[in-house]
């Protein structure tokens, strides 16, 4: 054996195999180059390698690869020598060698064949491991599709070949997947994500790609001519998954998608930026699940980033000013409360709330702003009390983002205690969508506020999907009717009047206070009186007032004269 394989031919054979190979297919090509160097010395006529190994935990049947890596044209004897080796995942590698035609191996040659097979097995194992390691760097371990690096490499190759402009990028987010995850559990949720990726991958062609960014966020590169059929498919991907109970359930997975149409000069970096910007627009769109990137979106994104960057300094400089909009009782038009609203005065100009509130809410900084306003309100109330000005109840807005803060109630109570403010002067105002997204957290917060004598209210009532559930299940003190209810009252719109009348009736029956916001005309005011809505807020009475003007209202006439 030593004379046969410790030879120049074997040295050449082994030199070829030392070249880096990633995966079985690559090492098979190497074998076909290397085996001729030793074939004459051991009278080899044919050699076959077979791999049988489980390929995935979701595919326990595994995958078999059979490759002929050497075969003489003159033929071979059908007296094979079979060598079998076990793989790490309890699969096996089988190497079958045949002597050349008319030859019978002696014992030394059979040992040489065994030694050669061992070397081939080791080289195959190393190549397979290196291939798996390389694949792992570009593959999402849970779903089996590409990860971000794999996606960028795929797109980079297209870009290098000048083909990227034939594609468009998609940013895909499964709508309401966190609720599916909560209802079926994380294990089944992971299985659903795997099956979702599998379904999409099967629908895509071999020159398209799906990648997982993390969670239920994905990106894809698809051929432009396939846009309509792929978007139609993604609008409702049906997945059947087995639950922990053993039953199966069909899930309809719909998506919010940002779309970027590539141009001739685009890079993968621009594609990623484009799909992300477009998706952010889709995420906040009520009417559209698919949003195509437009250049002006980038301007909006840069504006949003600027808001985020300058916000901390603006808070520190106290550029945010608290205004107060009065509330009145409709029976006597008397001041009965107010809402604290924030205005941003930057470089002498007023920044409209809709330019910065949504931005701060998306990135979480709105919590800092809400507490800034709350603290200023408490400071003002303390001043009014010290100056013998009797305050009315002030409602302060708190974003739904706060409900992720388990110490929200504790933080509010601590500030009230610091300024020695009676809880009856404060009302915490939350949006209806807060309850829809996390009802349990909202319910616990409302309960804690009530136990401490603090009123709570639901703002913009009627704009979400859970209005009746909120009335039935949430023990708040005040319901604020959204201004949209009053839009058609002067036109004597009968359906609108019926809806408002019955909502007000239900709220009164539940012993809650009801207030209408956005009241601008005497006709609206008279209608609200007729349906027993007892409070109102709007320009008919007062616009939001700066501190000095509001204090004048507190100290002077608290009754509004409204001409009918």
N, C-alpha and C positions, 0 to 999 in steps of 0.2 A: 504493500500500500504506500509505504514511504517513497519507493522508487517511482510509483505511478503518479502520485499526486503532489509530492514535494518536488516539482519539476518546473521547467520554464513555462510549460503550457498551463499548469495550475496557477503559477504566479501571474500569468497574463489574465487567466480566468478571474482570479480574485481581484486584480487591479480594476477590471471593468466593474465588478460588483461594489467597489469602494466608492464609486461615484454616488452622490446623493440621489436617492429615489424616494418619492413621497407617494406611497400607495402601491397596491398589488399590481395595478396595470403598468405602472412605471417600472417596477422591478421585473415584470415579465419581459418587457422590452430589453432590459439589461441582460437577462438570462439568454435570450436569443442571440445576443452579441457575444456573450462570454462562453457558452457551452462549446462552440466549435474549437476552442483552444484545447480542450481536454477530450473531446469526443474520440479522436483517433487513439489516444493512449489507453482508454478504457473500453474501446469498441462499442461506443454508445450508438444505438440506432434511432431511438425515440425516447422523449421524456415528457410527461404530463404532470401539471400541478393542479390540485383541486383544493378549494377552500370552502368549508362549511362552518358558519358561525352565526349566532344570533346577531342581527343587525340593529335591533332596537327593542326597548322594553315594551313598545306598543306593537311590535311585530315579532312575536316569539318563534315564528317558523324559521326565521333567519334567511340567509341568502347564500346561494352556492355559486362559486366561480370556478370554471374549468378551463384551463389554457394549455394548449400544446406549445411547449417552449423550444422543442427540438425534434426534428424528424428528417432522416436521410431520404433522398429521392429513390435510392436503390432498395429501400424496404428494410424490414427488421423482423426478428424472430418474435413470435407471440408467446414468449416465456418471460413474463414481466417479473420484476422485483418491486414489491410494494413496501414503501416506508410510510408510517403514520405517526403524526405528532399532534399533541393536544394544544389548543389555544387557551388563552387566559379566561375566556368566557365559556369554557366547556364545549367549544367547537373543535374542529380538527382540520389539519392540513395533511393531505395525502399526496405523496410524490411517487409516481409510477415510472420505472425505467425499463426499456427493452433493449436487448443486445442487437447489434446490427445483423443483417440477414446472413445466415450461414455460420454464426459464431455462438459459442456457449461460454459464458463467463466461468472462470475458475474461482476458487474461494477468495483469493487475494483481491480479485476484481469485484467480487460481491461486497467485500468489506470496503473497497474504495467507493462503490456505489452508495453504500450506507453513509460513509463519511461525507461524500458529496451531497447527499440528500440532507444531512444534518446542517451543512453549511448553507444550502439553499433555504432551508427552513429558518435558520437564524437571520439570514439576509431578508427574507420575506417578512419575518416578524418585526425586524427593525424598520423596514420600509413602511409596513402597515401602521406601526406605532407612530412614526414620524408623520405619516399621512393623516392619522387621526388627530394628532396634536396640532398640525397645521389647520385641519378642518375645524377643530375646536375653537381656534382663534377667530374664525370667520362665521361661526354657527351659533345660533341661540340654543342653549342646551335643553331648554324645556320644550320648545316647539319643533326644533329641527330645521327651521328656515334660517336664512342668513341673519347675522347680527349687523350692527352699524358698520363695522370694518368690512364685512363681506359685501355689504351693499355698496360701499364707497369703492371697493376694489373692482366690483362688477361694472359700476358706472365709469370708473377710471379707464378700464379697458375699452369700453365703448367710446369714450372721449378720445383716447389715443388713436383709435381706428377711424375717427371722424364720423361716428355713427350716432352719437348721443342726441343729435338734433332730430333723429327719427323717433325719439321717445318722449313721453311726458311722465312727470313725477307725481305720485299720489302720497299724501299723508292721510292715514286711515285710523280713526278712533272708533271703537265699538260704543254705540250709544247705550248709556245706562248699564254698562257691564258690571259696575261695582254692586248694583242691586242684585244682579244675577249671582254674583259671587257670594253676597251675603245670604241669599236665599238657599243656595245649594251647597255652600261650603267651598273652601279653597281647593280641596282635592278635585272635586268635580269641575270647579271653575277652571283649573289648569287643564283638565282633560278637554273641556270645551274649547279653550284657546288652541290646544294642539290640533283638534279636529277642524277648527276654523282655518288654521294655517294650511292644513292638509287639503281642504276643499279648495281654497284659493290657489294653492300651488298646482293642483291638478287642472284648474281652469286656465292658468297662465300657460303660455307656450314656453319652450325650452330657452328662448332668447329673451325672456322677461324674468323679473325677479321680485320676490316678496321678502321683506326683512322686518324683524321685530326690534323696535327701539327699547321696549320695556313695558311692563304692564299690559294694557290693551291698546298700545300705540304701535302702528306699523307704517312702513314706507314701501313703495313699490315703484318700479320702472316698467312701463307698459308701452307697447307700440302704439303710435298715435292713431293708426287706422282701426285699432281695436277698442278705442275709448268707449263708444256707446255700449257695446256688449259687456265690457268689463264693469262699467259703472252700473249698468242694469243688474248684473250679477251681484255686485257688492251692496246694492240697495236692500237686499233681503237674502242673507245666506242662512239656510236652514240646517241646523245641526241637531242630530239625535244623540243624546248622551245618557248613559246609565247613571242613575242616582245612587246614593248610599243605601237607599231602601231596597234596591234591586229593580225598581221600576225604571222605565225609559221615558224620557221627555224630549219633545222637539222644541228647540229654541230658535227664534227668528232673530238673527243678529243683523241689525242695521247700523249704518256707520255715518259719521260726520267726516267729510273728505275735503282736503285742500288739494288743489290741482295746479300744477305748473307746467306750461307748455314750453319746452326747451327751444332755444334758438341756436343758430350756427356757432356763436361765440361763447355759449354757456359752458360753465364748469360744473362739476358735481357740487362744489360749495354753493354755487348760485342756485342749483336745483334744491338742495336741502333748505336753504334760506327761503326760497320761494314757496315750497310746499308748507313749510312751518308757518309762514305769514298767512298764507291762504287758509290753512286749517284754523288758525286763531280767529279769523273772521267767520269761518263756518261754525266754530264752536259757540260763538255768541250770537249767531243768527237764529231767529225764531222760525223763519219761513224757508230757509234753504239748508239742505244737508250737504250739497256739493257747491263749493265756491272756487272759482278760477282766479288765479293770481292776476292782479293788475298793478302796474308800477306805483300808483298812488297809495297802494296799501303799504308799501315800504316807507313812504313818508309818514303814514300814520303810526307805523311801528317805531320809527325813529322818534316821533313826538312822544309816544308812550314811554320809551326808554328815557327820554329827557325828563319827563315828569317823575319817573322813579328815582332818577339820579338827584334831582334838585329838591325832592320832597323833604328829606331829613333836615337839610339846612333851612328850608322854609318853615318847618315846625319850630326849629330852634330860634329862628328870627321872629316867630309869632306873626307870620304873614297871613295866617288864617284868622278871620274875624267872625265872631258869632253874631248872627242876626236873629231877631225873634219875630215870628209871625203870629199875631193874635188869633185866638179862637173865641167864638161868641156863642151864648145861648140864644136860640132863635125866638124864645118866648119874649125876651126883653132886650135883645141885642146888646147884652152886657158882656164885657170881657170875663171869660171864665178859665182861660188857660192860654198857652202859647206853645209853639214848636220852635226849638232851637235849630237854626240852619247855618251852614258854614259858607263863607265867601272867601276866596283866595285873592288877596290884593298883592300883585307882584309887579314891581317897577311902576307903580301908579295905575296899573290896569287891573280890572276884574277878570279873573280866569273863570269862565262858566263851570259850574259843578259837573256838567256832563263831560267836560274835557278831562277831569282828573279823578272823579269818584270811581268810574268803572275801571280805570287803570289801577288805582290803589286797591280796589276790591279784588282784582285778578291776582295781584302779587302779594296780597295780605297786609300791606301797609295801612289800609283803611282802619285797622284796629287801633293803630297809634293815633290816627286822626279822630276817631270816635271818642277815645278817652281824653284827648286834648279838648274837644268840645265839651264833654261832660264835666271836666275839671273847671273849665271857664264858666260853665253854667252854675256849678256849685259855688264858685267864687263870687259870681254876681248875686246869687240868692243870699249868700252870707252878708254881702254889702247892703242889700235891700233891707234885710232884717235888722242890721245894725243901725240903719238910718230910718227905722220905723216905717218902711214901705212894705205893706202887706203883699207878698208875692202871690201869684196864681200858679197852678200846677204847670210845670215845664216838661214837655216831652222831648226826649233826646234820642236820636236815631242810633241804632246799633246794627251793624251789618251782620248778615248770616254767617260770615267768616268767624265771628266770635264764638259760635256754638261749638267750635273745635277746642275752645279754651275751657277746661273743666273748672277753672277758678274764676270764671267770668262774674258770677254772683258775688263771690268773695271780694274781687277787685272793686266792684261797684260799691259794696257796703263799706269798704275801707275808706274810699274817698268821701262818702257821705259822712262818716265818723270824723274824718280829719277836719271837715268844714263845719261840723256840728249842725248838719241840715236835717230837719224832720223829713221822714220818708214821704209824707203826704204831698210834698212840693215837687216830687219827681215822678215822671212816667217814662218807662223804657219802651221805645217803639221799635218793633222788628218787622221785617217784610214777610209777606205770606209765604214766599218761596222758602224761607228758612224752615218752616214747618214741613213743607213738602219734602225737603231734602233730608232732614234729620229731625223727625217729629219727637223722638224720645228725648233728645238733648233739649229741644225747645220746651217740652212739657216739664222737664225737671227744673229748668231755669225759671219758668213762669211760677211754678209751685214755690220755689225759694223766694222769689220776689214778693209773692202774696203773703208768705209767712212773715216777711219783714215790712209789710205795710206799703210796698211800692207798687204803683199801678203799672200794668203792662198793656200794650196795644199792638194790634196787627195793622200794618200800613198797607196801602194799595190793595185792600180786600176786593176780591173778585177778579183779579188779573191772572191768577194761577189756576191750578186744576183741583185743589183740595179745599175749596172754600167751605163747603157744607161740612166736611170732616172737621175742619178747624172750629166751626161753630159748635159742633156736637161734642168734640173731644178735648178742646183746649180751654182751660178756665181763665181766659184773659179778662181784663176789665173793660177795654175799649176796642171797638172795631171802627177803622177808618175806611169809608167807602172811597174807592178810587175815582178820581175826577172824570174818568171816561164815562161813568154812568150818567153824568149830567149833560153830556155833549148835545143830546137831541131833545132835551126837555122842552125848550122853547118852541120846538116844532110839534109839540103835543104828540110825540111818538108813543103810541099806546103800549107796545111790547116793553119799551124801556121803563115806562111808568109802572107797569105791572111788576116787573122784576125788582125795581127799587122798593116799591111799596111792600112787597112780600119779604125782601131781605131785611128791611128795617123792622118789620113786624116780628120776624124770627129773632132778631138781635134783642129787641125789647122784651120779648117773651122769655129769653134766656137771662134776663136781668143784667145785661151788659149795656154800657153806654155806646152810642153810635154817633159818629161825626162824619159829615160830608166835607171833603176837601175840594178845592178848585171852584168854589162858588163865586161866580162873577156877575150874575144878574139878579134883579129882584124877582124875576119869574122863577128862577131856580130856587131862590129862598122861599117863596110862597109855596112852591110844590113840596119842598122838604118839610115845611110846617104841616101841610095837609096830610103827609104820610107819617107824621109823628117822629121825624128825625129832629132831635132836640139841640144839636150843636152843629156849627159850620165854621169853615176856615176858607179864606179866599180873598181875592182882590176887591170884592164888593165891600168888604169891611176894611181890610188893611193889607198892604204888601209886607214882605219881611222888612223889619225895621232895625236900623242900627241901635246900639245900646242906648244912646242918649234919647232918641225918639221914643223908644219903647218905655224908658223910665218916665218920660213925660206922660205917656198913656197910663202908666201905673199910678202916678201921683195926682193926675188931673181927672178928667172925665172918662170913666170906664164904660160909658154907654155910647153906642154908635147910632148916629142918625142916618137912616137909610131911606132914600126917597123911592116910593113905589109907583 
